[in-house]
Amino acid sequence: MRSIESLSALGADGTTTLLPADAYAIDIDAAGEGWVRLTAARSEARVKVTYVAGLATDGNDVPEALRQGIVRLAVHSYARRDAAEPGAPPAAVTALWRPWRRLRLG
């Protein structure tokens, strides 16, 4: 999650009403997970959240290591296109993507 842009209340008839900024609270943590909390009760049962997600705004803004990993994975997949099993991604791909992996300890 990069940003939460706006919240709108959705009426039963499908109409939307933009909520003022003081009608909700938002939080985005360091891991990129976002939360929205309404600060007051509303009669509408649904809320529409407008947000921006992802690492980059366009393809040229993607970090170079991710781009190289994508190219290497595409080459690997193409080379093994007729194989019965696709096989694991090459070690170079996993090494390039390692900084962006999310691990959960538990």
Backbone as XML, in Angstrom:
<?xml version="1.0"?>
<chain id="A" units="angstrom">
  <residue number="1" name="MET">
    <atom name="N" x="0.846" y="-1.160" z="0.000"/>
    <atom name="CA" x="0.000" y="0.000" z="0.000"/>
    <atom name="C" x="0.897" y="1.230" z="0.000"/>
  </residue>
  <residue number="2" name="ARG">
    <atom name="N" x="0.707" y="2.093" z="-0.976"/>
    <atom name="CA" x="1.489" y="3.328" z="-1.020"/>
    <atom name="C" x="0.742" y="4.483" z="-0.383"/>
  </residue>
  <residue number="3" name="SER">
    <atom name="N" x="-0.561" y="4.578" z="-0.660"/>
    <atom name="CA" x="-1.346" y="5.660" z="-0.066"/>
    <atom name="C" x="-2.827" y="5.311" z="-0.107"/>
  </residue>
  <residue number="4" name="ILE">
    <atom name="N" x="-3.575" y="5.875" z="0.825"/>
    <atom name="CA" x="-5.030" y="5.785" z="0.821"/>
    <atom name="C" x="-5.514" y="7.175" z="0.430"/>
  </residue>
  <residue number="5" name="GLU">
    <atom name="N" x="-6.182" y="7.263" z="-0.706"/>
    <atom name="CA" x="-6.546" y="8.550" z="-1.287"/>
    <atom name="C" x="-7.835" y="9.123" z="-0.700"/>
  </residue>
  <residue number="6" name="SER">
    <atom name="N" x="-8.896" y="8.305" z="-0.632"/>
    <atom name="CA" x="-10.173" y="8.818" z="-0.158"/>
    <atom name="C" x="-11.092" y="7.678" z="0.252"/>
  </residue>
  <residue number="7" name="LEU">
    <atom name="N" x="-12.146" y="8.036" z="0.984"/>
    <atom name="CA" x="-13.199" y="7.103" z="1.363"/>
    <atom name="C" x="-14.526" y="7.699" z="0.945"/>
  </residue>
  <residue number="8" name="SER">
    <atom name="N" x="-15.412" y="6.848" z="0.442"/>
    <atom name="CA" x="-16.749" y="7.265" z="0.059"/>
    <atom name="C" x="-17.737" y="6.280" z="0.655"/>
  </residue>
  <residue number="9" name="ALA">
    <atom name="N" x="-18.842" y="6.797" z="1.163"/>
    <atom name="CA" x="-19.922" y="5.947" z="1.657"/>
    <atom name="C" x="-20.767" y="5.530" z="0.468"/>
  </residue>
  <residue number="10" name="LEU">
    <atom name="N" x="-21.144" y="4.248" z="0.411"/>
    <atom name="CA" x="-21.965" y="3.723" z="-0.674"/>
    <atom name="C" x="-23.379" y="3.507" z="-0.163"/>
  </residue>
  <residue number="11" name="GLY">
    <atom name="N" x="-24.334" y="4.193" z="-0.751"/>
    <atom name="CA" x="-25.728" y="4.041" z="-0.365"/>
    <atom name="C" x="-26.323" y="2.774" z="-0.954"/>
  </residue>
  <residue number="12" name="ALA">
    <atom name="N" x="-27.490" y="2.379" z="-0.468"/>
    <atom name="CA" x="-28.164" y="1.173" z="-0.957"/>
    <atom name="C" x="-28.516" y="1.288" z="-2.432"/>
  </residue>
  <residue number="13" name="ASP">
    <atom name="N" x="-28.733" y="2.516" z="-2.915"/>
    <atom name="CA" x="-29.075" y="2.726" z="-4.321"/>
    <atom name="C" x="-27.845" y="2.866" z="-5.221"/>
  </residue>
  <residue number="14" name="GLY">
    <atom name="N" x="-26.653" y="2.738" z="-4.652"/>
    <atom name="CA" x="-25.415" y="2.797" z="-5.416"/>
    <atom name="C" x="-24.774" y="4.168" z="-5.484"/>
  </residue>
  <residue number="15" name="THR">
    <atom name="N" x="-25.386" y="5.164" z="-4.864"/>
    <atom name="CA" x="-24.789" y="6.496" z="-4.869"/>
    <atom name="C" x="-23.597" y="6.540" z="-3.922"/>
  </residue>
  <residue number="16" name="THR">
    <atom name="N" x="-22.635" y="7.362" z="-4.242"/>
    <atom name="CA" x="-21.454" y="7.515" z="-3.390"/>
    <atom name="C" x="-21.409" y="8.927" z="-2.824"/>
  </residue>
  <residue number="17" name="THR">
    <atom name="N" x="-20.975" y="9.016" z="-1.577"/>
    <atom name="CA" x="-20.809" y="10.296" z="-0.909"/>
    <atom name="C" x="-19.402" y="10.347" z="-0.352"/>
  </residue>
  <residue number="18" name="LEU">
    <atom name="N" x="-18.615" y="11.308" z="-0.819"/>
    <atom name="CA" x="-17.242" y="11.447" z="-0.351"/>
    <atom name="C" x="-17.253" y="11.815" z="1.135"/>
  </residue>
  <residue number="19" name="LEU">
    <atom name="N" x="-16.490" y="11.072" z="1.931"/>
    <atom name="CA" x="-16.428" y="11.343" z="3.365"/>
    <atom name="C" x="-15.356" y="12.393" z="3.649"/>
  </residue>
  <residue number="20" name="PRO">
    <atom name="N" x="-15.623" y="13.313" z="4.567"/>
    <atom name="CA" x="-14.586" y="14.288" z="4.931"/>
    <atom name="C" x="-13.452" y="13.591" z="5.686"/>
  </residue>
  <residue number="21" name="ALA">
    <atom name="N" x="-12.286" y="14.200" z="5.678"/>
    <atom name="CA" x="-11.101" y="13.592" z="6.290"/>
    <atom name="C" x="-11.271" y="13.333" z="7.783"/>
  </residue>
  <residue number="22" name="ASP">
    <atom name="N" x="-12.108" y="14.095" z="8.471"/>
    <atom name="CA" x="-12.284" y="13.870" z="9.908"/>
    <atom name="C" x="-13.291" y="12.769" z="10.221"/>
  </residue>
  <residue number="23" name="ALA">
    <atom name="N" x="-13.856" y="12.122" z="9.182"/>
    <atom name="CA" x="-14.824" y="11.046" z="9.393"/>
    <atom name="C" x="-14.159" y="9.673" z="9.482"/>
  </residue>
  <residue number="24" name="TYR">
    <atom name="N" x="-12.853" y="9.611" z="9.264"/>
    <atom name="CA" x="-12.158" y="8.331" z="9.304"/>
    <atom name="C" x="-10.705" y="8.540" z="9.721"/>
  </residue>
  <residue number="25" name="ALA">
    <atom name="N" x="-10.087" y="7.452" z="10.118"/>
    <atom name="CA" x="-8.662" y="7.447" z="10.447"/>
    <atom name="C" x="-8.003" y="6.371" z="9.590"/>
  </residue>
  <residue number="26" name="ILE">
    <atom name="N" x="-6.805" y="6.651" z="9.112"/>
    <atom name="CA" x="-6.077" y="5.682" z="8.295"/>
    <atom name="C" x="-4.686" y="5.479" z="8.875"/>
  </residue>
  <residue number="27" name="ASP">
    <atom name="N" x="-4.117" y="4.321" z="8.558"/>
    <atom name="CA" x="-2.757" y="4.023" z="8.987"/>
    <atom name="C" x="-2.138" y="3.083" z="7.970"/>
  </residue>
  <residue number="28" name="ILE">
    <atom name="N" x="-0.909" y="3.343" z="7.597"/>
    <atom name="CA" x="-0.134" y="2.450" z="6.735"/>
    <atom name="C" x="1.158" y="2.157" z="7.472"/>
  </residue>
  <residue number="29" name="ASP">
    <atom name="N" x="1.410" y="0.868" z="7.762"/>
    <atom name="CA" x="2.601" y="0.526" z="8.530"/>
    <atom name="C" x="3.818" y="0.352" z="7.618"/>
  </residue>
  <residue number="30" name="ALA">
    <atom name="N" x="4.947" y="0.072" z="8.218"/>
    <atom name="CA" x="6.206" y="-0.056" z="7.480"/>
    <atom name="C" x="6.177" y="-1.214" z="6.488"/>
  </residue>
  <residue number="31" name="ALA">
    <atom name="N" x="5.344" y="-2.212" z="6.736"/>
    <atom name="CA" x="5.248" y="-3.355" z="5.833"/>
    <atom name="C" x="4.325" y="-3.067" z="4.655"/>
  </residue>
  <residue number="32" name="GLY">
    <atom name="N" x="3.686" y="-1.889" z="4.636"/>
    <atom name="CA" x="2.802" y="-1.542" z="3.536"/>
    <atom name="C" x="1.375" y="-2.004" z="3.710"/>
  </residue>
  <residue number="33" name="GLU">
    <atom name="N" x="1.007" y="-2.432" z="4.908"/>
    <atom name="CA" x="-0.376" y="-2.837" z="5.158"/>
    <atom name="C" x="-1.156" y="-1.633" z="5.662"/>
  </residue>
  <residue number="34" name="GLY">
    <atom name="N" x="-2.342" y="-1.421" z="5.106"/>
    <atom name="CA" x="-3.132" y="-0.254" z="5.456"/>
    <atom name="C" x="-4.403" y="-0.617" z="6.194"/>
  </residue>
  <residue number="35" name="TRP">
    <atom name="N" x="-4.828" y="0.286" z="7.075"/>
    <atom name="CA" x="-6.067" y="0.115" z="7.838"/>
    <atom name="C" x="-6.892" y="1.383" z="7.716"/>
  </residue>
  <residue number="36" name="VAL">
    <atom name="N" x="-8.203" y="1.199" z="7.712"/>
    <atom name="CA" x="-9.141" y="2.309" z="7.707"/>
    <atom name="C" x="-10.127" y="2.080" z="8.836"/>
  </residue>
  <residue number="37" name="ARG">
    <atom name="N" x="-10.389" y="3.138" z="9.617"/>
    <atom name="CA" x="-11.351" y="3.047" z="10.721"/>
    <atom name="C" x="-12.258" y="4.254" z="10.652"/>
  </residue>
  <residue number="38" name="LEU">
    <atom name="N" x="-13.577" y="4.006" z="10.640"/>
    <atom name="CA" x="-14.528" y="5.106" z="10.667"/>
    <atom name="C" x="-14.591" y="5.650" z="12.081"/>
  </residue>
  <residue number="39" name="THR">
    <atom name="N" x="-14.615" y="6.969" z="12.228"/>
    <atom name="CA" x="-14.617" y="7.582" z="13.560"/>
    <atom name="C" x="-16.020" y="7.814" z="14.092"/>
  </residue>
  <residue number="40" name="ALA">
    <atom name="N" x="-17.027" y="7.679" z="13.240"/>
    <atom name="CA" x="-18.411" y="7.848" z="13.686"/>
    <atom name="C" x="-19.290" y="6.842" z="12.953"/>
  </residue>
  <residue number="41" name="ALA">
    <atom name="N" x="-20.398" y="6.465" z="13.590"/>
    <atom name="CA" x="-21.342" y="5.525" z="12.975"/>
    <atom name="C" x="-21.993" y="6.184" z="11.760"/>
  </residue>
  <residue number="42" name="ARG">
    <atom name="N" x="-22.237" y="5.390" z="10.736"/>
    <atom name="CA" x="-22.867" y="5.895" z="9.509"/>
    <atom name="C" x="-24.052" y="5.010" z="9.173"/>
  </residue>
  <residue number="43" name="SER">
    <atom name="N" x="-24.996" y="5.554" z="8.433"/>
    <atom name="CA" x="-26.171" y="4.770" z="8.053"/>
    <atom name="C" x="-25.877" y="3.846" z="6.875"/>
  </residue>
  <residue number="44" name="GLU">
    <atom name="N" x="-24.854" y="4.171" z="6.063"/>
    <atom name="CA" x="-24.491" y="3.327" z="4.932"/>
    <atom name="C" x="-23.804" y="2.057" z="5.431"/>
  </residue>
  <residue number="45" name="ALA">
    <atom name="N" x="-24.057" y="0.957" z="4.732"/>
    <atom name="CA" x="-23.482" y="-0.326" z="5.144"/>
    <atom name="C" x="-22.127" y="-0.596" z="4.502"/>
  </residue>
  <residue number="46" name="ARG">
    <atom name="N" x="-21.790" y="0.147" z="3.438"/>
    <atom name="CA" x="-20.545" y="-0.114" z="2.722"/>
    <atom name="C" x="-19.743" y="1.161" z="2.537"/>
  </residue>
  <residue number="47" name="VAL">
    <atom name="N" x="-18.433" y="0.979" z="2.410"/>
    <atom name="CA" x="-17.520" y="2.100" z="2.183"/>
    <atom name="C" x="-16.606" y="1.737" z="1.018"/>
  </residue>
  <residue number="48" name="LYS">
    <atom name="N" x="-16.367" y="2.686" z="0.147"/>
    <atom name="CA" x="-15.445" y="2.510" z="-0.982"/>
    <atom name="C" x="-14.135" y="3.208" z="-0.616"/>
  </residue>
  <residue number="49" name="VAL">
    <atom name="N" x="-13.028" y="2.473" z="-0.706"/>
    <atom name="CA" x="-11.700" y="3.005" z="-0.392"/>
    <atom name="C" x="-10.923" y="3.145" z="-1.698"/>
  </residue>
  <residue number="50" name="THR">
    <atom name="N" x="-10.420" y="4.341" z="-1.972"/>
    <atom name="CA" x="-9.579" y="4.586" z="-3.136"/>
    <atom name="C" x="-8.138" y="4.638" z="-2.649"/>
  </residue>
  <residue number="51" name="TYR">
    <atom name="N" x="-7.273" y="3.797" z="-3.247"/>
    <atom name="CA" x="-5.899" y="3.684" z="-2.764"/>
    <atom name="C" x="-4.938" y="3.470" z="-3.920"/>
  </residue>
  <residue number="52" name="VAL">
    <atom name="N" x="-3.659" y="3.611" z="-3.628"/>
    <atom name="CA" x="-2.587" y="3.346" z="-4.588"/>
    <atom name="C" x="-1.712" y="2.257" z="-3.969"/>
  </residue>
  <residue number="53" name="ALA">
    <atom name="N" x="-1.478" y="1.197" z="-4.740"/>
    <atom name="CA" x="-0.660" y="0.089" z="-4.252"/>
    <atom name="C" x="0.450" y="-0.205" z="-5.258"/>
  </residue>
  <residue number="54" name="GLY">
    <atom name="N" x="1.492" y="-0.869" z="-4.808"/>
    <atom name="CA" x="2.573" y="-1.267" z="-5.690"/>
    <atom name="C" x="3.882" y="-0.595" z="-5.349"/>
  </residue>
  <residue number="55" name="LEU">
    <atom name="N" x="4.938" y="-1.065" z="-5.988"/>
    <atom name="CA" x="6.269" y="-0.511" z="-5.747"/>
    <atom name="C" x="6.567" y="0.718" z="-6.584"/>
  </residue>
  <residue number="56" name="ALA">
    <atom name="N" x="5.903" y="0.850" z="-7.736"/>
    <atom name="CA" x="6.258" y="1.922" z="-8.659"/>
    <atom name="C" x="5.023" y="2.429" z="-9.388"/>
  </residue>
  <residue number="57" name="THR">
    <atom name="N" x="5.126" y="3.640" z="-9.919"/>
    <atom name="CA" x="4.009" y="4.200" z="-10.677"/>
    <atom name="C" x="3.993" y="3.718" z="-12.120"/>
  </residue>
  <residue number="58" name="ASP">
    <atom name="N" x="5.136" y="3.346" z="-12.678"/>
    <atom name="CA" x="5.187" y="2.755" z="-14.014"/>
    <atom name="C" x="6.346" y="1.756" z="-14.079"/>
  </residue>
  <residue number="59" name="GLY">
    <atom name="N" x="6.458" y="1.069" z="-15.211"/>
    <atom name="CA" x="7.448" y="0.006" z="-15.355"/>
    <atom name="C" x="8.886" y="0.449" z="-15.198"/>
  </residue>
  <residue number="60" name="ASN">
    <atom name="N" x="9.187" y="1.680" z="-15.549"/>
    <atom name="CA" x="10.562" y="2.163" z="-15.449"/>
    <atom name="C" x="10.973" y="2.483" z="-14.015"/>
  </residue>
  <residue number="61" name="ASP">
    <atom name="N" x="10.006" y="2.582" z="-13.111"/>
    <atom name="CA" x="10.322" y="2.874" z="-11.712"/>
    <atom name="C" x="10.539" y="1.616" z="-10.865"/>
  </residue>
  <residue number="62" name="VAL">
    <atom name="N" x="10.330" y="0.441" z="-11.454"/>
    <atom name="CA" x="10.542" y="-0.816" z="-10.732"/>
    <atom name="C" x="12.039" y="-0.962" z="-10.456"/>
  </residue>
  <residue number="63" name="PRO">
    <atom name="N" x="12.427" y="-1.353" z="-9.246"/>
    <atom name="CA" x="13.851" y="-1.516" z="-8.945"/>
    <atom name="C" x="14.541" y="-2.471" z="-9.935"/>
  </residue>
  <residue number="64" name="GLU">
    <atom name="N" x="15.775" y="-2.144" z="-10.263"/>
    <atom name="CA" x="16.508" y="-2.895" z="-11.286"/>
    <atom name="C" x="16.634" y="-4.381" z="-10.951"/>
  </residue>
  <residue number="65" name="ALA">
    <atom name="N" x="16.840" y="-4.728" z="-9.691"/>
    <atom name="CA" x="16.968" y="-6.144" z="-9.325"/>
    <atom name="C" x="15.670" y="-6.908" z="-9.614"/>
  </residue>
  <residue number="66" name="LEU">
    <atom name="N" x="14.524" y="-6.294" z="-9.370"/>
    <atom name="CA" x="13.249" y="-6.948" z="-9.684"/>
    <atom name="C" x="13.084" y="-7.111" z="-11.192"/>
  </residue>
  <residue number="67" name="ARG">
    <atom name="N" x="13.451" y="-6.093" z="-11.943"/>
    <atom name="CA" x="13.351" y="-6.182" z="-13.396"/>
    <atom name="C" x="14.243" y="-7.296" z="-13.944"/>
  </residue>
  <residue number="68" name="GLN">
    <atom name="N" x="15.469" y="-7.385" z="-13.452"/>
    <atom name="CA" x="16.377" y="-8.442" z="-13.900"/>
    <atom name="C" x="15.835" y="-9.825" z="-13.530"/>
  </residue>
  <residue number="69" name="GLY">
    <atom name="N" x="15.248" y="-9.940" z="-12.340"/>
    <atom name="CA" x="14.661" y="-11.212" z="-11.928"/>
    <atom name="C" x="13.508" y="-11.625" z="-12.822"/>
  </residue>
  <residue number="70" name="ILE">
    <atom name="N" x="12.697" y="-10.662" z="-13.226"/>
    <atom name="CA" x="11.573" y="-10.950" z="-14.125"/>
    <atom name="C" x="12.081" y="-11.454" z="-15.467"/>
  </residue>
  <residue number="71" name="VAL">
    <atom name="N" x="13.110" y="-10.800" z="-15.998"/>
    <atom name="CA" x="13.681" y="-11.226" z="-17.286"/>
    <atom name="C" x="14.254" y="-12.634" z="-17.159"/>
  </residue>
  <residue number="72" name="ARG">
    <atom name="N" x="15.002" y="-12.896" z="-16.097"/>
    <atom name="CA" x="15.603" y="-14.230" z="-15.918"/>
    <atom name="C" x="14.535" y="-15.313" z="-15.733"/>
  </residue>
  <residue number="73" name="LEU">
    <atom name="N" x="13.465" y="-14.984" z="-15.021"/>
    <atom name="CA" x="12.382" y="-15.958" z="-14.837"/>
    <atom name="C" x="11.663" y="-16.218" z="-16.159"/>
  </residue>
  <residue number="74" name="ALA">
    <atom name="N" x="11.484" y="-15.191" z="-16.978"/>
    <atom name="CA" x="10.864" y="-15.375" z="-18.297"/>
    <atom name="C" x="11.729" y="-16.264" z="-19.186"/>
  </residue>
  <residue number="75" name="VAL">
    <atom name="N" x="13.038" y="-16.046" z="-19.175"/>
    <atom name="CA" x="13.953" y="-16.884" z="-19.958"/>
    <atom name="C" x="13.889" y="-18.327" z="-19.469"/>
  </residue>
  <residue number="76" name="HIS">
    <atom name="N" x="13.899" y="-18.513" z="-18.160"/>
    <atom name="CA" x="13.814" y="-19.858" z="-17.571"/>
    <atom name="C" x="12.512" y="-20.541" z="-18.001"/>
  </residue>
  <residue number="77" name="SER">
    <atom name="N" x="11.403" y="-19.822" z="-17.908"/>
    <atom name="CA" x="10.100" y="-20.401" z="-18.279"/>
    <atom name="C" x="10.049" y="-20.731" z="-19.766"/>
  </residue>
  <residue number="78" name="TYR">
    <atom name="N" x="10.606" y="-19.869" z="-20.600"/>
    <atom name="CA" x="10.618" y="-20.125" z="-22.033"/>
    <atom name="C" x="11.470" y="-21.353" z="-22.359"/>
  </residue>
  <residue number="79" name="ALA">
    <atom name="N" x="12.615" y="-21.459" z="-21.725"/>
    <atom name="CA" x="13.509" y="-22.596" z="-21.992"/>
    <atom name="C" x="12.874" y="-23.914" z="-21.562"/>
  </residue>
  <residue number="80" name="ARG">
    <atom name="N" x="12.016" y="-23.888" z="-20.573"/>
    <atom name="CA" x="11.398" y="-25.118" z="-20.066"/>
    <atom name="C" x="9.944" y="-25.241" z="-20.504"/>
  </residue>
  <residue number="81" name="ARG">
    <atom name="N" x="9.555" y="-24.542" z="-21.567"/>
    <atom name="CA" x="8.154" y="-24.505" z="-21.989"/>
    <atom name="C" x="7.599" y="-25.874" z="-22.373"/>
  </residue>
  <residue number="82" name="ASP">
    <atom name="N" x="8.427" y="-26.797" z="-22.829"/>
    <atom name="CA" x="7.959" y="-28.122" z="-23.225"/>
    <atom name="C" x="8.166" y="-29.174" z="-22.145"/>
  </residue>
  <residue number="83" name="ALA">
    <atom name="N" x="8.746" y="-28.795" z="-21.023"/>
    <atom name="CA" x="9.013" y="-29.747" z="-19.940"/>
    <atom name="C" x="7.706" y="-30.094" z="-19.222"/>
  </residue>
  <residue number="84" name="ALA">
    <atom name="N" x="7.658" y="-31.316" z="-18.711"/>
    <atom name="CA" x="6.473" y="-31.750" z="-17.969"/>
    <atom name="C" x="6.329" y="-30.963" z="-16.666"/>
  </residue>
  <residue number="85" name="GLU">
    <atom name="N" x="7.436" y="-30.687" z="-16.025"/>
    <atom name="CA" x="7.452" y="-29.904" z="-14.780"/>
    <atom name="C" x="8.213" y="-28.610" z="-15.036"/>
  </residue>
  <residue number="86" name="PRO">
    <atom name="N" x="7.669" y="-27.472" z="-14.610"/>
    <atom name="CA" x="8.380" y="-26.211" z="-14.864"/>
    <atom name="C" x="9.662" y="-26.068" z="-14.061"/>
  </residue>
  <residue number="87" name="GLY">
    <atom name="N" x="9.776" y="-26.745" z="-12.944"/>
    <atom name="CA" x="10.971" y="-26.649" z="-12.121"/>
    <atom name="C" x="10.978" y="-25.388" z="-11.278"/>
  </residue>
  <residue number="88" name="ALA">
    <atom name="N" x="11.868" y="-25.372" z="-10.316"/>
    <atom name="CA" x="11.988" y="-24.217" z="-9.422"/>
    <atom name="C" x="12.649" y="-23.057" z="-10.164"/>
  </residue>
  <residue number="89" name="PRO">
    <atom name="N" x="12.350" y="-21.827" z="-9.745"/>
    <atom name="CA" x="13.033" y="-20.694" z="-10.381"/>
    <atom name="C" x="14.539" y="-20.775" z="-10.137"/>
  </residue>
  <residue number="90" name="PRO">
    <atom name="N" x="15.323" y="-20.240" z="-11.036"/>
    <atom name="CA" x="16.767" y="-20.262" z="-10.851"/>
    <atom name="C" x="17.181" y="-19.531" z="-9.566"/>
  </residue>
  <residue number="91" name="ALA">
    <atom name="N" x="18.308" y="-19.948" z="-9.010"/>
    <atom name="CA" x="18.804" y="-19.336" z="-7.771"/>
    <atom name="C" x="19.076" y="-17.845" z="-7.965"/>
  </residue>
  <residue number="92" name="ALA">
    <atom name="N" x="19.468" y="-17.449" z="-9.170"/>
    <atom name="CA" x="19.728" y="-16.030" z="-9.427"/>
    <atom name="C" x="18.459" y="-15.199" z="-9.246"/>
  </residue>
  <residue number="93" name="VAL">
    <atom name="N" x="17.314" y="-15.739" z="-9.635"/>
    <atom name="CA" x="16.045" y="-15.021" z="-9.488"/>
    <atom name="C" x="15.708" y="-14.849" z="-8.013"/>
  </residue>
  <residue number="94" name="THR">
    <atom name="N" x="15.804" y="-15.914" z="-7.255"/>
    <atom name="CA" x="15.473" y="-15.814" z="-5.832"/>
    <atom name="C" x="16.451" y="-14.894" z="-5.105"/>
  </residue>
  <residue number="95" name="ALA">
    <atom name="N" x="17.706" y="-14.879" z="-5.528"/>
    <atom name="CA" x="18.685" y="-13.981" z="-4.904"/>
    <atom name="C" x="18.371" y="-12.514" z="-5.226"/>
  </residue>
  <residue number="96" name="LEU">
    <atom name="N" x="17.973" y="-12.245" z="-6.466"/>
    <atom name="CA" x="17.637" y="-10.879" z="-6.846"/>
    <atom name="C" x="16.388" y="-10.377" z="-6.123"/>
  </residue>
  <residue number="97" name="TRP">
    <atom name="N" x="15.444" y="-11.268" z="-5.865"/>
    <atom name="CA" x="14.169" y="-10.878" z="-5.241"/>
    <atom name="C" x="14.201" y="-10.938" z="-3.721"/>
  </residue>
  <residue number="98" name="ARG">
    <atom name="N" x="15.240" y="-11.491" z="-3.144"/>
    <atom name="CA" x="15.300" y="-11.684" z="-1.697"/>
    <atom name="C" x="15.026" y="-10.410" z="-0.884"/>
  </residue>
  <residue number="99" name="PRO">
    <atom name="N" x="15.551" y="-9.243" z="-1.253"/>
    <atom name="CA" x="15.287" y="-8.044" z="-0.435"/>
    <atom name="C" x="13.813" y="-7.652" z="-0.358"/>
  </residue>
  <residue number="100" name="TRP">
    <atom name="N" x="12.984" y="-8.124" z="-1.291"/>
    <atom name="CA" x="11.571" y="-7.748" z="-1.297"/>
    <atom name="C" x="10.653" y="-8.843" z="-0.756"/>
  </residue>
  <residue number="101" name="ARG">
    <atom name="N" x="11.217" y="-9.920" z="-0.262"/>
    <atom name="CA" x="10.409" y="-11.011" z="0.298"/>
    <atom name="C" x="9.880" y="-10.611" z="1.666"/>
  </residue>
  <residue number="102" name="ARG">
    <atom name="N" x="8.684" y="-11.079" z="1.968"/>
    <atom name="CA" x="8.105" y="-10.894" z="3.293"/>
    <atom name="C" x="8.124" y="-12.240" z="4.006"/>
  </residue>
  <residue number="103" name="LEU">
    <atom name="N" x="8.717" y="-12.252" z="5.151"/>
    <atom name="CA" x="8.769" y="-13.471" z="5.947"/>
    <atom name="C" x="7.957" y="-13.270" z="7.215"/>
  </residue>
  <residue number="104" name="ARG">
    <atom name="N" x="7.260" y="-14.303" z="7.608"/>
    <atom name="CA" x="6.514" y="-14.260" z="8.869"/>
    <atom name="C" x="7.147" y="-15.260" z="9.815"/>
  </residue>
  <residue number="105" name="LEU">
    <atom name="N" x="7.446" y="-14.793" z="10.989"/>
    <atom name="CA" x="7.998" y="-15.673" z="12.013"/>
    <atom name="C" x="6.859" y="-16.113" z="12.909"/>
  </residue>
  <residue number="106" name="GLY">
    <atom name="N" x="6.817" y="-17.342" z="13.233"/>
    <atom name="CA" x="5.705" y="-17.753" z="14.075"/>
    <atom name="C" x="5.921" y="-19.087" z="14.560"/>
  </residue>
</chain>
